[in-house]
Amino acid sequence: MADGDLPTDLASRSTNGVTPARGGNPFASRIGGGGVGLQPAPPAAAAPVQPAALVGSAEPLAAAAPSDAPPVTGAGSPALGTPKGKVRLGDRVLLALTTGAAGFVVVLVVLVAFFLLVKSVPSILDDKVNFLTSTEWSPTPGNLRFGIAPLLYTTVVISILAMILAVPTAIGIALFITHYAPKSIARPVAYAIDLLAAIPSIIYGIWGARVLAPHLVGAQHALYHLGGVPLFKDRNVPTGSLFNGGVVLAIMILPIVTAISRDVFERTPRENIEAAWALGATKWEMVRLAVLPYGRAGVISGAMLGLGRALGETIAVFLILSKVSHFSPSMFSGGETIASKIANSASEFNDPASTGAYIAAGLVLFVLTFVVNAAARTIVNRRKDFT
């Protein structure tokens, strides 16, 4: 028997799952192994298991579900027992409710605008002075002389001042809560900011007039040296000025802007943040390149909501601002906003002509807030690429 040959009984014996490595031999020498090694055969492919419903059937699985069968898509699907194209009763009810709710809002806005127009146009036509530019306000029946300029100026100035003070502060607080502060500090700060939104306006007004205003006299004195600027020229009412009203309004809208900014900053994709870290960015560079661009649209939305709140605020401004006999553009002077003027003169609503003058002022405020909201929506739509 030559070297390498095996006995006939071994060659004919079943290997029971052991396959020859070379030349049909079930055993092969392993180089460097110092002996003879076994190489098991790979397991045989298992037979496909058919579902229990098809056991004993000679038809393949594909025959049980033809390729041209309609897919299961939900309501109205043949697989669910509903005829194709038929809408369920629950879907019809839900569609009717949601459509009715949306339509109700639209109809309500249209009715409010229609009411303001119908009630204000006769008084505007009977006005003896220019409604938009005159500084006179004397809605006497039979001799209507009223202009919206001082009221509109005061409303816009204190609202813009509130935005200038509140928006940067709100962004800083939101970034601190979401990316800098530990949770043990971030949660109490967030709760404290949210609590500011629950304080009634009248509390803000009393606190601003009695507590905050005396402490702001020093700030007004420092800004008075900018007397060449009309906004800082006069100081005839140190504790009831537009400046004080703007500061209180900034505190009032701070929770709104902070809450929305915090929400959008928390939703920044983790991939954007990790990409900034991978590029070697510092904490501030990560915030500037990843967090702020993503949350820009949300911050703008929050700022516009805060502006709408400031424009329409009534009782707090009414308690803080002091009345003046003549109009002054200085922030250290007193005045009245459109909302506070209407609230302060409610006792004069006994004549249709006089009432129409105040309704005309309300129409201006309505248009102003509508324009602000429309501008905010336009800006947000243009910034969708960042979100």
C-alpha atoms as one frame of an Amber mdcrd trajectory, in Angstrom:
protein
   0.000   0.000   0.000   1.532   3.226  -1.112   2.087   6.137   1.184  -0.993
   8.259   1.543  -3.361   5.424   0.602  -6.004   4.462   3.087  -7.443   1.085
   3.735 -10.430   0.145   1.665 -12.681  -0.158   4.694 -11.863   3.388   5.749
 -12.364   4.758   2.253 -15.757   3.120   1.939 -16.891   4.042   5.441 -19.413
   6.887   5.688 -17.843  10.055   6.945 -21.103  11.278   8.598 -20.729  14.932
   7.781 -16.926  14.997   7.341 -15.898  15.893   3.789 -12.575  15.225   2.218
 -10.165  18.092   2.231  -8.321  17.024  -0.913  -8.705  14.324  -3.529 -11.853
  12.864  -2.065 -10.014  11.817   1.097 -12.070  12.538   4.227  -8.901  13.184
   6.177  -6.087  15.467   5.255  -2.769  16.281   6.804  -2.649  19.755   8.391
   0.616  21.423   7.575   2.443  22.292  10.752  -0.287  20.757  12.876   1.779
  17.771  13.908  -0.999  15.362  13.167  -4.103  14.645  11.217  -6.953  17.159
  11.467 -10.622  16.849  10.672 -12.437  19.412   8.545 -16.187  19.241   9.077
 -18.468  19.835   6.155 -20.657  22.932   6.134 -24.185  22.277   7.332 -26.669
  21.453   4.669 -29.039  24.220   3.651 -32.244  23.978   5.588 -35.401  23.443
   3.660 -37.617  26.524   3.500 -40.231  26.521   6.218 -43.693  27.350   5.003
 -46.310  29.047   7.178 -48.635  26.836   9.136 -51.525  27.836   6.919 -49.695
  26.446   3.860 -48.347  23.226   5.367 -49.353  20.305   3.190 -50.063  22.504
   0.219 -48.094  22.012  -2.936 -48.486  25.652  -3.915 -45.620  28.016  -3.166
 -45.897  30.921  -0.750 -46.060  33.457  -3.548 -49.259  31.853  -4.779 -50.967
  32.638  -1.484 -50.337  36.372  -1.940 -50.458  37.384  -5.617 -48.276  40.312
  -6.556 -51.239  42.204  -7.972 -53.172  42.157  -4.678 -54.038  45.641  -3.373
 -51.828  46.769  -0.462 -53.165  47.271   3.042 -53.208  51.002   3.570 -55.635
  51.626   6.415 -59.172  52.976   6.273 -60.986  52.044   3.089 -58.611  49.121
   2.360 -60.142  45.896   1.025 -57.997  43.950   3.500 -59.751  45.670   6.399
 -63.226  44.938   5.132 -64.088  48.490   4.019 -65.006  49.044   0.363 -62.386
  50.883  -1.592 -63.051  54.639  -1.751 -65.461  54.658   1.174 -64.529  56.877
   4.145 -65.296  55.701   7.638 -67.780  57.572   9.805 -65.118  58.486  12.361
 -62.948  60.024   9.649 -65.855  62.089   8.367 -66.660  63.353  11.869 -63.033
  64.249  12.585 -62.698  66.029   9.246 -65.855  68.021   9.922 -64.694  69.028
  13.416 -61.228  70.131  12.332 -62.567  71.989   9.306 -65.177  73.697  11.444
 -62.579  74.756  14.023 -60.313  76.237  11.362 -63.222  77.946   9.651 -64.458
  79.362  12.961 -61.132  81.109  13.551 -61.151  82.634  10.075 -64.761  83.768
  10.396 -64.067  85.255  13.828 -61.162  87.343  12.531 -63.235  88.532   9.581
 -66.144  89.489  11.846 -63.880  91.447  14.207 -62.326  93.330  11.297 -65.764
  94.001   9.825 -67.051  95.338  13.158 -64.073  97.670  13.555 -64.475  99.011
  10.025 -68.221  99.574  10.242 -68.056 101.349  13.597 -64.964 103.467  12.933
 -65.365 104.680   9.348 -68.191 107.185  10.104 -66.155 108.823  12.868 -63.030
 108.953  10.713 -65.004 110.637   7.933 -66.360 113.228  10.396 -62.911 113.882
  11.882 -61.882 117.523  11.471 -58.139 116.748  11.601 -55.891 114.143  10.040
 -56.495 110.866  11.823 -52.986 109.470  11.292 -50.811 112.552  11.853 -52.661
 114.836  14.253 -51.591 115.028  17.916 -54.967 116.326  19.070 -57.490 114.093
  20.813 -60.902 115.626  21.429 -63.693 113.274  20.318 -66.492 115.668  21.212
 -69.816 114.840  19.536 -70.440 117.292  16.716 -66.801 118.442  16.688 -64.649
 115.353  16.354 -60.937 116.197  16.426 -58.799 113.160  17.133 -55.474 111.881
  15.844 -53.701 108.619  16.460 -50.078 109.804  16.120 -49.133 110.159  19.846
 -50.851 106.925  20.812 -49.284 105.011  17.954 -45.838 106.446  18.697 -46.009
 105.513  22.380 -47.254 102.016  21.578 -44.487 101.329  19.075 -41.656 102.903
  21.098 -42.222 101.036  24.341 -42.803  97.776  22.435 -39.539  98.135  20.514
 -37.708  99.045  23.719 -39.140  95.933  25.358 -37.951  93.818  22.421 -34.439
  95.296  22.550 -34.165  94.427  26.227 -35.993  91.086  26.245 -34.826  89.214
  23.131 -31.041  89.146  23.814 -31.702  88.328  27.458 -34.092  85.522  26.500
 -31.597  84.024  24.033 -28.864  84.088  26.667 -31.109  82.425  29.255 -32.209
  79.768  26.756 -28.610  78.955  25.794 -27.590  78.795  29.446 -30.400  76.370
  30.275 -29.889  74.106  27.255 -26.105  74.026  26.732 -24.231  75.433  29.703
 -25.955  74.870  33.037 -26.061  71.455  34.735 -29.496  69.943  35.206 -29.506
  70.742  38.912 -29.342  74.445  38.029 -31.098  74.471  34.643 -34.402  73.107
  35.941 -34.910  75.668  38.738 -33.992  78.498  36.376 -36.440  77.208  33.758
 -39.214  76.922  36.347 -38.541  80.451  37.584 -38.726  81.866  34.045 -41.947
  79.988  33.322 -43.418  81.281  36.560 -43.064  84.857  35.308 -45.669  84.112
  32.630 -48.236  83.220  35.300 -48.047  86.570  37.089 -51.097  88.764  36.277
 -50.554  91.986  34.369 -51.938  94.118  37.167 -49.250  92.772  39.512 -46.589
  93.789  37.012 -48.167  97.222  36.764 -48.273  97.837  40.512 -44.753  96.493
  41.005 -43.388  98.533  38.111 -45.001 101.765  39.276 -44.275 101.449  43.011
 -41.060  99.420  43.227 -39.133  99.418  39.957 -39.719 102.967  38.717 -37.886
 104.754  41.584 -34.826 102.563  41.001 -34.739 103.428  37.288 -34.299 107.149
  37.922 -30.527 106.678  38.039 -30.501 104.980  34.645 -32.562 107.812  33.195
 -30.110 110.336  34.629 -27.208 108.530  32.933 -29.010 108.457  29.588 -29.977
 112.111  29.906 -26.451 113.098  28.848 -27.455 111.913  25.363 -29.765 114.913
  25.236 -28.905 115.628  21.629 -30.978 112.595  20.701 -34.738 113.347  20.812
 -35.411 110.037  22.536 -33.430 111.149  25.617 -34.182 114.872  25.669 -36.845
 115.520  28.331 -37.260 114.244  31.896 -40.596 115.665  32.948 -41.983 112.444
  34.530 -39.089 110.412  36.002 -41.224 107.604  37.444 -43.990 107.339  34.829
 -41.980 107.487  31.618 -41.975 105.392  28.485 -38.605 104.025  29.552 -40.099
 102.509  32.695 -42.991 101.083  30.727 -40.618  99.477  28.230 -38.580  97.846
  31.004 -41.686  96.352  32.615 -42.953  95.120  29.251 -39.557  93.491  28.624
 -39.923  91.530  31.853 -43.457  90.531  30.889 -42.546  89.151  27.447 -39.307
  87.535  28.638 -40.947  84.161  29.503 -42.560  83.890  26.057 -39.369  84.449
  24.082 -37.308  82.324  26.473 -39.672  79.344  26.364 -39.812  79.210  22.568
 -36.060  79.783  22.176 -35.289  77.084  24.720 -37.539  74.626  22.913 -35.917
  75.146  19.506 -32.398  75.050  20.959 -33.147  71.696  22.598 -34.282  70.328
  19.219 -30.955  71.030  17.521 -29.954  67.777  15.756 -27.259  65.896  17.610
 -25.458  65.332  14.310 -24.970  69.085  13.855 -23.495  69.464  17.331 -21.190
  66.455  16.965 -20.042  67.680  13.552 -19.016  70.989  15.104 -17.135  69.169
  17.873 -15.439  66.945  15.276 -14.153  70.024  13.455 -12.512  71.225  16.659
 -15.000  73.974  17.456 -15.090  75.583  20.866 -18.308  75.734  22.884 -19.150
  79.197  21.580 -18.298  78.211  17.993 -20.546  75.158  18.300 -23.392  77.362
  19.533 -22.795  79.942  16.822 -22.435  77.467  13.945 -24.881  74.705  14.924
 -27.400  75.857  17.531 -28.199  79.446  16.573 -28.675  78.843  12.815 -30.999
  75.927  13.509 -33.086  77.856  16.027 -33.183  81.168  14.193 -36.716  80.750
  12.883 -37.992  79.745  16.312 -36.336  82.711  17.980 -37.923  85.055  15.446
 -41.322  83.471  16.069 -40.929  83.891  19.812 -39.822  87.487  19.402 -42.840
  88.294  17.249 -45.181  86.681  19.760 -43.588  88.775  22.464 -43.983  91.880
  20.332 -47.668  91.124  19.866 -48.049  90.794  23.629 -46.273  94.117  24.176
 -48.364  95.950  21.576 -51.624  94.839  23.139 -50.711  95.139  26.819 -53.197
  97.355  28.642 -53.438  97.365  32.408 -49.720  97.267  33.264 -48.961 100.163
  30.927 -52.012 102.031  32.188 -50.701 101.851  35.769 -47.115 102.799  34.900
 -47.319 105.602  32.334 -48.145 109.131  33.420 -50.441 111.338  31.371 -48.978
 114.466  29.812 -50.650 117.583  28.501 -48.540 117.769  25.348 -46.848 115.171
  23.204 -43.088 114.613  23.524 -41.007 112.010  21.634 -38.657 111.507  24.601
 -38.584 108.133  26.326 -38.371 110.002  29.630 -41.750 111.595  29.012 -45.172
 110.159  29.773 -47.949 109.205  27.418 -50.592 106.646  26.607 -50.662 103.640
  24.346 -53.624 102.765  22.164 -54.780 100.023  24.515 -54.357 102.072  27.688
 -56.152 105.037  26.090 -59.161 102.890  25.243 -59.235 101.377  28.734 -58.863
 104.760  30.412 -61.710 106.325  28.412 -64.307 103.577  28.692 -66.641 105.978
  30.510 -66.912 108.079  27.336 -68.525 105.288  25.332 -71.971 106.884  25.569
 -72.125 108.441  22.121 -71.721 106.597  18.805 -69.461 109.296  17.364 -67.123
 109.390  20.374 -67.130 105.622  20.619 -66.223 105.425  16.941 -63.065 107.437
  17.601 -61.818 104.867  20.090 -62.880 102.015  17.836 -60.840 103.647  15.073
 -57.833 103.563  17.398 -58.560  99.901  18.030 -58.654  99.311  14.284 -55.139
 100.734  13.983 -53.943  98.415  16.741 -55.638  95.468  15.025 -53.925  96.238
  11.719 -50.589  96.756  13.471 -50.668  93.378  15.194 -51.831  91.710  11.982
 -48.898  93.205  10.067 -46.461  92.103  12.776 -47.745  88.528  12.701 -47.707
  88.436   8.899 -44.134  89.728   8.847 -43.128  87.105  11.403 -44.675  84.337
   9.317 -42.870  85.579   6.205 -39.525  85.673   7.993 -40.020  82.195   9.432
 -40.892  80.746   6.022 -37.734  82.233   4.545 -35.644  80.700   7.335 -36.987
  77.164   7.010 -33.710  75.998   5.500 -32.065  76.489   8.882 -34.515  74.216
  10.706
